[in-house]
Amino acid sequence: MLFTTQDHTPEFANKRINIGAGFMGWMSGTSYAEGWVRARPQLARRLDLTDEEIARRDLPSVEYLARIGKLTTVGL
């Protein structure tokens, strides 16, 4: 919100952050998330899945979208 020299208003900055965090949240199955990039590639001998990923695997699409819709209304 401090980029007034680049014509960023507080409203625009807020919208921009909500769009980016909302998109990353949608992709990760939650309301908001922050994307990040590792400095170096991660190496692993196996792929670990979280309990949330395992539970989401069997969730029908309609239920998944309904859950995401409920999560995104929190805090609006």
PyMOL Python script that loads the backbone (N, CA, C, O; Angstrom):
from pymol import cmd

cmd.read_pdbstr("""\
ATOM      1  N   MET A   1       0.811  -1.193   0.000  1.00  0.00           N
ATOM      2  CA  MET A   1       0.000   0.000   0.000  1.00  0.00           C
ATOM      3  C   MET A   1       0.858   1.262   0.000  1.00  0.00           C
ATOM      4  O   MET A   1       0.327   2.372  -0.044  1.00  0.00           O
ATOM      5  N   LEU A   2       2.148   1.105   0.048  1.00  0.00           N
ATOM      6  CA  LEU A   2       3.025   2.273   0.131  1.00  0.00           C
ATOM      7  C   LEU A   2       3.565   2.713  -1.224  1.00  0.00           C
ATOM      8  O   LEU A   2       4.427   3.590  -1.283  1.00  0.00           O
ATOM      9  N   PHE A   3       3.078   2.126  -2.312  1.00  0.00           N
ATOM     10  CA  PHE A   3       3.601   2.453  -3.626  1.00  0.00           C
ATOM     11  C   PHE A   3       2.798   3.572  -4.292  1.00  0.00           C
ATOM     12  O   PHE A   3       2.356   3.422  -5.431  1.00  0.00           O
ATOM     13  N   THR A   4       2.611   4.672  -3.602  1.00  0.00           N
ATOM     14  CA  THR A   4       1.826   5.773  -4.158  1.00  0.00           C
ATOM     15  C   THR A   4       2.498   6.361  -5.392  1.00  0.00           C
ATOM     16  O   THR A   4       1.813   6.893  -6.265  1.00  0.00           O
ATOM     17  N   THR A   5       3.812   6.278  -5.482  1.00  0.00           N
ATOM     18  CA  THR A   5       4.510   6.803  -6.656  1.00  0.00           C
ATOM     19  C   THR A   5       4.224   5.956  -7.890  1.00  0.00           C
ATOM     20  O   THR A   5       4.497   6.387  -9.010  1.00  0.00           O
ATOM     21  N   GLN A   6       3.681   4.764  -7.701  1.00  0.00           N
ATOM     22  CA  GLN A   6       3.335   3.897  -8.829  1.00  0.00           C
ATOM     23  C   GLN A   6       1.823   3.801  -8.994  1.00  0.00           C
ATOM     24  O   GLN A   6       1.314   2.838  -9.568  1.00  0.00           O
ATOM     25  N   ASP A   7       1.119   4.792  -8.494  1.00  0.00           N
ATOM     26  CA  ASP A   7      -0.342   4.873  -8.582  1.00  0.00           C
ATOM     27  C   ASP A   7      -1.047   3.723  -7.882  1.00  0.00           C
ATOM     28  O   ASP A   7      -2.136   3.331  -8.302  1.00  0.00           O
ATOM     29  N   HIS A   8      -0.457   3.168  -6.823  1.00  0.00           N
ATOM     30  CA  HIS A   8      -1.120   2.143  -6.023  1.00  0.00           C
ATOM     31  C   HIS A   8      -1.917   2.835  -4.935  1.00  0.00           C
ATOM     32  O   HIS A   8      -1.360   3.510  -4.069  1.00  0.00           O
ATOM     33  N   THR A   9      -3.210   2.661  -4.989  1.00  0.00           N
ATOM     34  CA  THR A   9      -4.053   3.143  -3.902  1.00  0.00           C
ATOM     35  C   THR A   9      -4.192   2.018  -2.876  1.00  0.00           C
ATOM     36  O   THR A   9      -3.934   0.861  -3.209  1.00  0.00           O
ATOM     37  N   PRO A  10      -4.587   2.319  -1.658  1.00  0.00           N
ATOM     38  CA  PRO A  10      -4.814   1.245  -0.687  1.00  0.00           C
ATOM     39  C   PRO A  10      -5.848   0.228  -1.184  1.00  0.00           C
ATOM     40  O   PRO A  10      -5.709  -0.970  -0.937  1.00  0.00           O
ATOM     41  N   GLU A  11      -6.881   0.704  -1.882  1.00  0.00           N
ATOM     42  CA  GLU A  11      -7.915  -0.193  -2.410  1.00  0.00           C
ATOM     43  C   GLU A  11      -7.337  -1.135  -3.469  1.00  0.00           C
ATOM     44  O   GLU A  11      -7.627  -2.331  -3.473  1.00  0.00           O
ATOM     45  N   PHE A  12      -6.510  -0.577  -4.371  1.00  0.00           N
ATOM     46  CA  PHE A  12      -5.902  -1.406  -5.413  1.00  0.00           C
ATOM     47  C   PHE A  12      -4.945  -2.424  -4.801  1.00  0.00           C
ATOM     48  O   PHE A  12      -4.944  -3.591  -5.193  1.00  0.00           O
ATOM     49  N   ALA A  13      -4.138  -1.990  -3.849  1.00  0.00           N
ATOM     50  CA  ALA A  13      -3.185  -2.899  -3.213  1.00  0.00           C
ATOM     51  C   ALA A  13      -3.915  -4.038  -2.509  1.00  0.00           C
ATOM     52  O   ALA A  13      -3.488  -5.190  -2.593  1.00  0.00           O
ATOM     53  N   ASN A  14      -5.003  -3.732  -1.820  1.00  0.00           N
ATOM     54  CA  ASN A  14      -5.792  -4.748  -1.135  1.00  0.00           C
ATOM     55  C   ASN A  14      -6.395  -5.733  -2.139  1.00  0.00           C
ATOM     56  O   ASN A  14      -6.351  -6.944  -1.923  1.00  0.00           O
ATOM     57  N   LYS A  15      -6.948  -5.224  -3.219  1.00  0.00           N
ATOM     58  CA  LYS A  15      -7.541  -6.081  -4.256  1.00  0.00           C
ATOM     59  C   LYS A  15      -6.466  -6.973  -4.878  1.00  0.00           C
ATOM     60  O   LYS A  15      -6.696  -8.162  -5.097  1.00  0.00           O
ATOM     61  N   ARG A  16      -5.314  -6.411  -5.157  1.00  0.00           N
ATOM     62  CA  ARG A  16      -4.218  -7.163  -5.775  1.00  0.00           C
ATOM     63  C   ARG A  16      -3.772  -8.318  -4.877  1.00  0.00           C
ATOM     64  O   ARG A  16      -3.562  -9.431  -5.360  1.00  0.00           O
ATOM     65  N   ILE A  17      -3.630  -8.065  -3.597  1.00  0.00           N
ATOM     66  CA  ILE A  17      -3.217  -9.107  -2.657  1.00  0.00           C
ATOM     67  C   ILE A  17      -4.302 -10.166  -2.534  1.00  0.00           C
ATOM     68  O   ILE A  17      -4.001 -11.359  -2.517  1.00  0.00           O
ATOM     69  N   ASN A  18      -5.573  -9.743  -2.447  1.00  0.00           N
ATOM     70  CA  ASN A  18      -6.664 -10.709  -2.348  1.00  0.00           C
ATOM     71  C   ASN A  18      -6.753 -11.607  -3.573  1.00  0.00           C
ATOM     72  O   ASN A  18      -7.025 -12.801  -3.453  1.00  0.00           O
ATOM     73  N   ILE A  19      -6.525 -11.036  -4.750  1.00  0.00           N
ATOM     74  CA  ILE A  19      -6.571 -11.842  -5.972  1.00  0.00           C
ATOM     75  C   ILE A  19      -5.442 -12.866  -5.966  1.00  0.00           C
ATOM     76  O   ILE A  19      -5.680 -14.046  -6.226  1.00  0.00           O
ATOM     77  N   GLY A  20      -4.224 -12.436  -5.676  1.00  0.00           N
ATOM     78  CA  GLY A  20      -3.079 -13.361  -5.673  1.00  0.00           C
ATOM     79  C   GLY A  20      -3.199 -14.436  -4.615  1.00  0.00           C
ATOM     80  O   GLY A  20      -2.996 -15.617  -4.897  1.00  0.00           O
ATOM     81  N   ALA A  21      -3.529 -14.034  -3.393  1.00  0.00           N
ATOM     82  CA  ALA A  21      -3.658 -14.999  -2.299  1.00  0.00           C
ATOM     83  C   ALA A  21      -4.877 -15.885  -2.502  1.00  0.00           C
ATOM     84  O   ALA A  21      -4.868 -17.060  -2.134  1.00  0.00           O
ATOM     85  N   GLY A  22      -5.926 -15.319  -3.088  1.00  0.00           N
ATOM     86  CA  GLY A  22      -7.121 -16.114  -3.372  1.00  0.00           C
ATOM     87  C   GLY A  22      -6.848 -17.176  -4.418  1.00  0.00           C
ATOM     88  O   GLY A  22      -7.312 -18.309  -4.288  1.00  0.00           O
ATOM     89  N   PHE A  23      -6.096 -16.822  -5.460  1.00  0.00           N
ATOM     90  CA  PHE A  23      -5.756 -17.797  -6.494  1.00  0.00           C
ATOM     91  C   PHE A  23      -4.896 -18.922  -5.925  1.00  0.00           C
ATOM     92  O   PHE A  23      -5.155 -20.097  -6.185  1.00  0.00           O
ATOM     93  N   MET A  24      -3.883 -18.567  -5.155  1.00  0.00           N
ATOM     94  CA  MET A  24      -3.019 -19.597  -4.566  1.00  0.00           C
ATOM     95  C   MET A  24      -3.825 -20.467  -3.599  1.00  0.00           C
ATOM     96  O   MET A  24      -3.592 -21.672  -3.510  1.00  0.00           O
ATOM     97  N   GLY A  25      -4.761 -19.869  -2.883  1.00  0.00           N
ATOM     98  CA  GLY A  25      -5.630 -20.634  -1.998  1.00  0.00           C
ATOM     99  C   GLY A  25      -6.505 -21.598  -2.769  1.00  0.00           C
ATOM    100  O   GLY A  25      -6.672 -22.750  -2.370  1.00  0.00           O
ATOM    101  N   TRP A  26      -7.071 -21.122  -3.886  1.00  0.00           N
ATOM    102  CA  TRP A  26      -7.907 -21.981  -4.729  1.00  0.00           C
ATOM    103  C   TRP A  26      -7.090 -23.182  -5.208  1.00  0.00           C
ATOM    104  O   TRP A  26      -7.573 -24.314  -5.178  1.00  0.00           O
ATOM    105  N   MET A  27      -5.883 -22.943  -5.640  1.00  0.00           N
ATOM    106  CA  MET A  27      -5.043 -24.023  -6.160  1.00  0.00           C
ATOM    107  C   MET A  27      -4.641 -25.008  -5.066  1.00  0.00           C
ATOM    108  O   MET A  27      -4.412 -26.184  -5.348  1.00  0.00           O
ATOM    109  N   SER A  28      -4.553 -24.543  -3.830  1.00  0.00           N
ATOM    110  CA  SER A  28      -4.135 -25.433  -2.742  1.00  0.00           C
ATOM    111  C   SER A  28      -5.314 -25.969  -1.936  1.00  0.00           C
ATOM    112  O   SER A  28      -5.122 -26.744  -0.999  1.00  0.00           O
ATOM    113  N   GLY A  29      -6.535 -25.561  -2.292  1.00  0.00           N
ATOM    114  CA  GLY A  29      -7.712 -26.098  -1.623  1.00  0.00           C
ATOM    115  C   GLY A  29      -8.059 -25.434  -0.314  1.00  0.00           C
ATOM    116  O   GLY A  29      -8.623 -26.067   0.578  1.00  0.00           O
ATOM    117  N   THR A  30      -7.726 -24.157  -0.189  1.00  0.00           N
ATOM    118  CA  THR A  30      -8.066 -23.400   1.016  1.00  0.00           C
ATOM    119  C   THR A  30      -8.512 -22.010   0.597  1.00  0.00           C
ATOM    120  O   THR A  30      -8.498 -21.690  -0.592  1.00  0.00           O
ATOM    121  N   SER A  31      -8.904 -21.189   1.543  1.00  0.00           N
ATOM    122  CA  SER A  31      -9.413 -19.877   1.149  1.00  0.00           C
ATOM    123  C   SER A  31      -8.308 -18.940   0.661  1.00  0.00           C
ATOM    124  O   SER A  31      -8.470 -18.293  -0.373  1.00  0.00           O
ATOM    125  N   TYR A  32      -7.224 -18.858   1.361  1.00  0.00           N
ATOM    126  CA  TYR A  32      -6.107 -18.006   0.951  1.00  0.00           C
ATOM    127  C   TYR A  32      -4.795 -18.721   1.226  1.00  0.00           C
ATOM    128  O   TYR A  32      -4.684 -19.480   2.189  1.00  0.00           O
ATOM    129  N   ALA A  33      -3.809 -18.480   0.385  1.00  0.00           N
ATOM    130  CA  ALA A  33      -2.489 -19.073   0.580  1.00  0.00           C
ATOM    131  C   ALA A  33      -1.449 -18.137  -0.033  1.00  0.00           C
ATOM    132  O   ALA A  33      -1.762 -17.313  -0.892  1.00  0.00           O
ATOM    133  N   GLU A  34      -0.239 -18.279   0.417  1.00  0.00           N
ATOM    134  CA  GLU A  34       0.862 -17.481  -0.120  1.00  0.00           C
ATOM    135  C   GLU A  34       1.837 -18.416  -0.826  1.00  0.00           C
ATOM    136  O   GLU A  34       2.369 -19.351  -0.229  1.00  0.00           O
ATOM    137  N   GLY A  35       2.058 -18.146  -2.095  1.00  0.00           N
ATOM    138  CA  GLY A  35       3.001 -18.956  -2.856  1.00  0.00           C
ATOM    139  C   GLY A  35       4.431 -18.543  -2.580  1.00  0.00           C
ATOM    140  O   GLY A  35       4.697 -17.390  -2.240  1.00  0.00           O
ATOM    141  N   TRP A  36       5.329 -19.459  -2.723  1.00  0.00           N
ATOM    142  CA  TRP A  36       6.741 -19.149  -2.526  1.00  0.00           C
ATOM    143  C   TRP A  36       7.569 -20.102  -3.375  1.00  0.00           C
ATOM    144  O   TRP A  36       7.088 -21.159  -3.783  1.00  0.00           O
ATOM    145  N   VAL A  37       8.781 -19.735  -3.633  1.00  0.00           N
ATOM    146  CA  VAL A  37       9.684 -20.530  -4.463  1.00  0.00           C
ATOM    147  C   VAL A  37      10.932 -20.835  -3.651  1.00  0.00           C
ATOM    148  O   VAL A  37      11.499 -19.947  -3.014  1.00  0.00           O
ATOM    149  N   ARG A  38      11.350 -22.068  -3.673  1.00  0.00           N
ATOM    150  CA  ARG A  38      12.571 -22.452  -2.962  1.00  0.00           C
ATOM    151  C   ARG A  38      13.796 -21.890  -3.689  1.00  0.00           C
ATOM    152  O   ARG A  38      13.786 -21.728  -4.909  1.00  0.00           O
ATOM    153  N   ALA A  39      14.815 -21.606  -2.947  1.00  0.00           N
ATOM    154  CA  ALA A  39      16.054 -21.102  -3.542  1.00  0.00           C
ATOM    155  C   ALA A  39      16.742 -22.201  -4.359  1.00  0.00           C
ATOM    156  O   ALA A  39      17.409 -21.924  -5.356  1.00  0.00           O
ATOM    157  N   ARG A  40      16.572 -23.436  -3.925  1.00  0.00           N
ATOM    158  CA  ARG A  40      17.180 -24.581  -4.622  1.00  0.00           C
ATOM    159  C   ARG A  40      16.140 -25.689  -4.747  1.00  0.00           C
ATOM    160  O   ARG A  40      15.209 -25.755  -3.945  1.00  0.00           O
ATOM    161  N   PRO A  41      16.290 -26.557  -5.742  1.00  0.00           N
ATOM    162  CA  PRO A  41      15.340 -27.668  -5.888  1.00  0.00           C
ATOM    163  C   PRO A  41      15.333 -28.558  -4.649  1.00  0.00           C
ATOM    164  O   PRO A  41      16.369 -28.796  -4.028  1.00  0.00           O
ATOM    165  N   GLN A  42      14.157 -29.037  -4.310  1.00  0.00           N
ATOM    166  CA  GLN A  42      14.025 -29.960  -3.186  1.00  0.00           C
ATOM    167  C   GLN A  42      14.272 -31.380  -3.692  1.00  0.00           C
ATOM    168  O   GLN A  42      13.707 -31.788  -4.706  1.00  0.00           O
ATOM    169  N   LEU A  43      15.094 -32.111  -3.004  1.00  0.00           N
ATOM    170  CA  LEU A  43      15.374 -33.499  -3.343  1.00  0.00           C
ATOM    171  C   LEU A  43      14.804 -34.392  -2.253  1.00  0.00           C
ATOM    172  O   LEU A  43      14.959 -34.108  -1.065  1.00  0.00           O
ATOM    173  N   ALA A  44      14.147 -35.469  -2.657  1.00  0.00           N
ATOM    174  CA  ALA A  44      13.559 -36.385  -1.686  1.00  0.00           C
ATOM    175  C   ALA A  44      13.559 -37.802  -2.252  1.00  0.00           C
ATOM    176  O   ALA A  44      13.500 -37.992  -3.467  1.00  0.00           O
ATOM    177  N   ARG A  45      13.625 -38.776  -1.379  1.00  0.00           N
ATOM    178  CA  ARG A  45      13.573 -40.176  -1.797  1.00  0.00           C
ATOM    179  C   ARG A  45      12.136 -40.673  -1.927  1.00  0.00           C
ATOM    180  O   ARG A  45      11.886 -41.717  -2.530  1.00  0.00           O
ATOM    181  N   ARG A  46      11.190 -39.918  -1.354  1.00  0.00           N
ATOM    182  CA  ARG A  46       9.782 -40.307  -1.439  1.00  0.00           C
ATOM    183  C   ARG A  46       8.922 -39.045  -1.443  1.00  0.00           C
ATOM    184  O   ARG A  46       9.383 -37.965  -1.074  1.00  0.00           O
ATOM    185  N   LEU A  47       7.689 -39.194  -1.858  1.00  0.00           N
ATOM    186  CA  LEU A  47       6.734 -38.093  -1.833  1.00  0.00           C
ATOM    187  C   LEU A  47       5.840 -38.265  -0.611  1.00  0.00           C
ATOM    188  O   LEU A  47       5.193 -39.300  -0.454  1.00  0.00           O
ATOM    189  N   ASP A  48       5.804 -37.276   0.235  1.00  0.00           N
ATOM    190  CA  ASP A  48       4.962 -37.317   1.419  1.00  0.00           C
ATOM    191  C   ASP A  48       3.639 -36.626   1.118  1.00  0.00           C
ATOM    192  O   ASP A  48       3.612 -35.562   0.500  1.00  0.00           O
ATOM    193  N   LEU A  49       2.546 -37.236   1.558  1.00  0.00           N
ATOM    194  CA  LEU A  49       1.218 -36.641   1.429  1.00  0.00           C
ATOM    195  C   LEU A  49       0.699 -36.302   2.818  1.00  0.00           C
ATOM    196  O   LEU A  49       0.835 -37.087   3.756  1.00  0.00           O
ATOM    197  N   THR A  50       0.105 -35.125   2.934  1.00  0.00           N
ATOM    198  CA  THR A  50      -0.480 -34.735   4.217  1.00  0.00           C
ATOM    199  C   THR A  50      -1.833 -35.426   4.394  1.00  0.00           C
ATOM    200  O   THR A  50      -2.407 -35.940   3.434  1.00  0.00           O
ATOM    201  N   ASP A  51      -2.329 -35.433   5.616  1.00  0.00           N
ATOM    202  CA  ASP A  51      -3.653 -36.001   5.885  1.00  0.00           C
ATOM    203  C   ASP A  51      -4.727 -35.265   5.088  1.00  0.00           C
ATOM    204  O   ASP A  51      -5.688 -35.879   4.624  1.00  0.00           O
ATOM    205  N   GLU A  52      -4.565 -33.947   4.927  1.00  0.00           N
ATOM    206  CA  GLU A  52      -5.527 -33.153   4.171  1.00  0.00           C
ATOM    207  C   GLU A  52      -5.547 -33.569   2.708  1.00  0.00           C
ATOM    208  O   GLU A  52      -6.620 -33.647   2.111  1.00  0.00           O
ATOM    209  N   GLU A  53      -4.392 -33.838   2.118  1.00  0.00           N
ATOM    210  CA  GLU A  53      -4.344 -34.271   0.725  1.00  0.00           C
ATOM    211  C   GLU A  53      -5.012 -35.626   0.535  1.00  0.00           C
ATOM    212  O   GLU A  53      -5.706 -35.850  -0.457  1.00  0.00           O
ATOM    213  N   ILE A  54      -4.806 -36.511   1.471  1.00  0.00           N
ATOM    214  CA  ILE A  54      -5.414 -37.840   1.394  1.00  0.00           C
ATOM    215  C   ILE A  54      -6.930 -37.729   1.527  1.00  0.00           C
ATOM    216  O   ILE A  54      -7.660 -38.385   0.782  1.00  0.00           O
ATOM    217  N   ALA A  55      -7.418 -36.910   2.463  1.00  0.00           N
ATOM    218  CA  ALA A  55      -8.855 -36.729   2.646  1.00  0.00           C
ATOM    219  C   ALA A  55      -9.492 -36.067   1.426  1.00  0.00           C
ATOM    220  O   ALA A  55     -10.607 -36.421   1.044  1.00  0.00           O
ATOM    221  N   ARG A  56      -8.807 -35.125   0.821  1.00  0.00           N
ATOM    222  CA  ARG A  56      -9.341 -34.397  -0.329  1.00  0.00           C
ATOM    223  C   ARG A  56      -9.392 -35.276  -1.569  1.00  0.00           C
ATOM    224  O   ARG A  56     -10.205 -35.041  -2.463  1.00  0.00           O
ATOM    225  N   ARG A  57      -8.541 -36.275  -1.632  1.00  0.00           N
ATOM    226  CA  ARG A  57      -8.447 -37.146  -2.805  1.00  0.00           C
ATOM    227  C   ARG A  57      -9.796 -37.779  -3.152  1.00  0.00           C
ATOM    228  O   ARG A  57     -10.149 -37.869  -4.328  1.00  0.00           O
ATOM    229  N   ASP A  58     -10.541 -38.213  -2.157  1.00  0.00           N
ATOM    230  CA  ASP A  58     -11.793 -38.927  -2.385  1.00  0.00           C
ATOM    231  C   ASP A  58     -13.030 -38.030  -2.309  1.00  0.00           C
ATOM    232  O   ASP A  58     -14.152 -38.529  -2.402  1.00  0.00           O
ATOM    233  N   LEU A  59     -12.854 -36.752  -2.145  1.00  0.00           N
ATOM    234  CA  LEU A  59     -13.977 -35.829  -2.024  1.00  0.00           C
ATOM    235  C   LEU A  59     -14.564 -35.560  -3.414  1.00  0.00           C
ATOM    236  O   LEU A  59     -13.828 -35.158  -4.316  1.00  0.00           O
ATOM    237  N   PRO A  60     -15.884 -35.774  -3.609  1.00  0.00           N
ATOM    238  CA  PRO A  60     -16.494 -35.468  -4.909  1.00  0.00           C
ATOM    239  C   PRO A  60     -16.314 -33.991  -5.266  1.00  0.00           C
ATOM    240  O   PRO A  60     -16.263 -33.139  -4.378  1.00  0.00           O
ATOM    241  N   SER A  61     -16.219 -33.693  -6.540  1.00  0.00           N
ATOM    242  CA  SER A  61     -15.972 -32.321  -7.004  1.00  0.00           C
ATOM    243  C   SER A  61     -16.982 -31.329  -6.460  1.00  0.00           C
ATOM    244  O   SER A  61     -16.610 -30.229  -6.050  1.00  0.00           O
ATOM    245  N   VAL A  62     -18.257 -31.702  -6.450  1.00  0.00           N
ATOM    246  CA  VAL A  62     -19.296 -30.786  -5.979  1.00  0.00           C
ATOM    247  C   VAL A  62     -19.078 -30.442  -4.511  1.00  0.00           C
ATOM    248  O   VAL A  62     -19.217 -29.282  -4.123  1.00  0.00           O
ATOM    249  N   GLU A  63     -18.742 -31.421  -3.701  1.00  0.00           N
ATOM    250  CA  GLU A  63     -18.493 -31.166  -2.279  1.00  0.00           C
ATOM    251  C   GLU A  63     -17.227 -30.332  -2.085  1.00  0.00           C
ATOM    252  O   GLU A  63     -17.182 -29.452  -1.225  1.00  0.00           O
ATOM    253  N   TYR A  64     -16.212 -30.610  -2.881  1.00  0.00           N
ATOM    254  CA  TYR A  64     -14.960 -29.851  -2.793  1.00  0.00           C
ATOM    255  C   TYR A  64     -15.220 -28.377  -3.097  1.00  0.00           C
ATOM    256  O   TYR A  64     -14.766 -27.502  -2.359  1.00  0.00           O
ATOM    257  N   LEU A  65     -15.948 -28.100  -4.178  1.00  0.00           N
ATOM    258  CA  LEU A  65     -16.229 -26.711  -4.549  1.00  0.00           C
ATOM    259  C   LEU A  65     -17.115 -26.028  -3.512  1.00  0.00           C
ATOM    260  O   LEU A  65     -16.940 -24.841  -3.238  1.00  0.00           O
ATOM    261  N   ALA A  66     -18.057 -26.758  -2.934  1.00  0.00           N
ATOM    262  CA  ALA A  66     -18.902 -26.185  -1.882  1.00  0.00           C
ATOM    263  C   ALA A  66     -18.056 -25.837  -0.658  1.00  0.00           C
ATOM    264  O   ALA A  66     -18.274 -24.803  -0.026  1.00  0.00           O
ATOM    265  N   ARG A  67     -17.098 -26.692  -0.325  1.00  0.00           N
ATOM    266  CA  ARG A  67     -16.225 -26.437   0.830  1.00  0.00           C
ATOM    267  C   ARG A  67     -15.356 -25.217   0.575  1.00  0.00           C
ATOM    268  O   ARG A  67     -15.201 -24.369   1.455  1.00  0.00           O
ATOM    269  N   ILE A  68     -14.791 -25.121  -0.612  1.00  0.00           N
ATOM    270  CA  ILE A  68     -13.955 -23.965  -0.949  1.00  0.00           C
ATOM    271  C   ILE A  68     -14.799 -22.698  -0.905  1.00  0.00           C
ATOM    272  O   ILE A  68     -14.341 -21.673  -0.399  1.00  0.00           O
ATOM    273  N   GLY A  69     -16.019 -22.748  -1.424  1.00  0.00           N
ATOM    274  CA  GLY A  69     -16.894 -21.586  -1.402  1.00  0.00           C
ATOM    275  C   GLY A  69     -17.184 -21.107   0.011  1.00  0.00           C
ATOM    276  O   GLY A  69     -17.232 -19.903   0.263  1.00  0.00           O
ATOM    277  N   LYS A  70     -17.377 -22.044   0.936  1.00  0.00           N
ATOM    278  CA  LYS A  70     -17.622 -21.672   2.333  1.00  0.00           C
ATOM    279  C   LYS A  70     -16.380 -21.064   2.956  1.00  0.00           C
ATOM    280  O   LYS A  70     -16.480 -20.115   3.733  1.00  0.00           O
ATOM    281  N   LEU A  71     -15.211 -21.594   2.628  1.00  0.00           N
ATOM    282  CA  LEU A  71     -13.975 -21.075   3.203  1.00  0.00           C
ATOM    283  C   LEU A  71     -13.701 -19.657   2.719  1.00  0.00           C
ATOM    284  O   LEU A  71     -13.222 -18.824   3.489  1.00  0.00           O
ATOM    285  N   THR A  72     -13.998 -19.373   1.457  1.00  0.00           N
ATOM    286  CA  THR A  72     -13.639 -18.068   0.918  1.00  0.00           C
ATOM    287  C   THR A  72     -14.548 -16.958   1.425  1.00  0.00           C
ATOM    288  O   THR A  72     -14.204 -15.783   1.295  1.00  0.00           O
ATOM    289  N   THR A  73     -15.710 -17.301   2.007  1.00  0.00           N
ATOM    290  CA  THR A  73     -16.583 -16.239   2.524  1.00  0.00           C
ATOM    291  C   THR A  73     -16.159 -15.793   3.916  1.00  0.00           C
ATOM    292  O   THR A  73     -16.622 -14.761   4.401  1.00  0.00           O
ATOM    293  N   VAL A  74     -15.294 -16.548   4.556  1.00  0.00           N
ATOM    294  CA  VAL A  74     -14.814 -16.176   5.888  1.00  0.00           C
ATOM    295  C   VAL A  74     -13.889 -14.973   5.754  1.00  0.00           C
ATOM    296  O   VAL A  74     -12.934 -15.011   4.978  1.00  0.00           O
ATOM    297  N   GLY A  75     -14.154 -13.936   6.480  1.00  0.00           N
ATOM    298  CA  GLY A  75     -13.272 -12.770   6.485  1.00  0.00           C
ATOM    299  C   GLY A  75     -13.555 -11.772   5.394  1.00  0.00           C
ATOM    300  O   GLY A  75     -12.830 -10.784   5.275  1.00  0.00           O
ATOM    301  N   LEU A  76     -14.590 -11.987   4.581  1.00  0.00           N
ATOM    302  CA  LEU A  76     -14.905 -11.003   3.550  1.00  0.00           C
ATOM    303  C   LEU A  76     -15.774  -9.903   4.094  1.00  0.00           C
ATOM    304  O   LEU A  76     -16.138  -8.984   3.360  1.00  0.00           O
TER     305      LEU A  76
END
""", "prot")
cmd.dss("prot")
cmd.show_as("cartoon", "prot")
cmd.util.cbc("prot")
cmd.orient("prot")
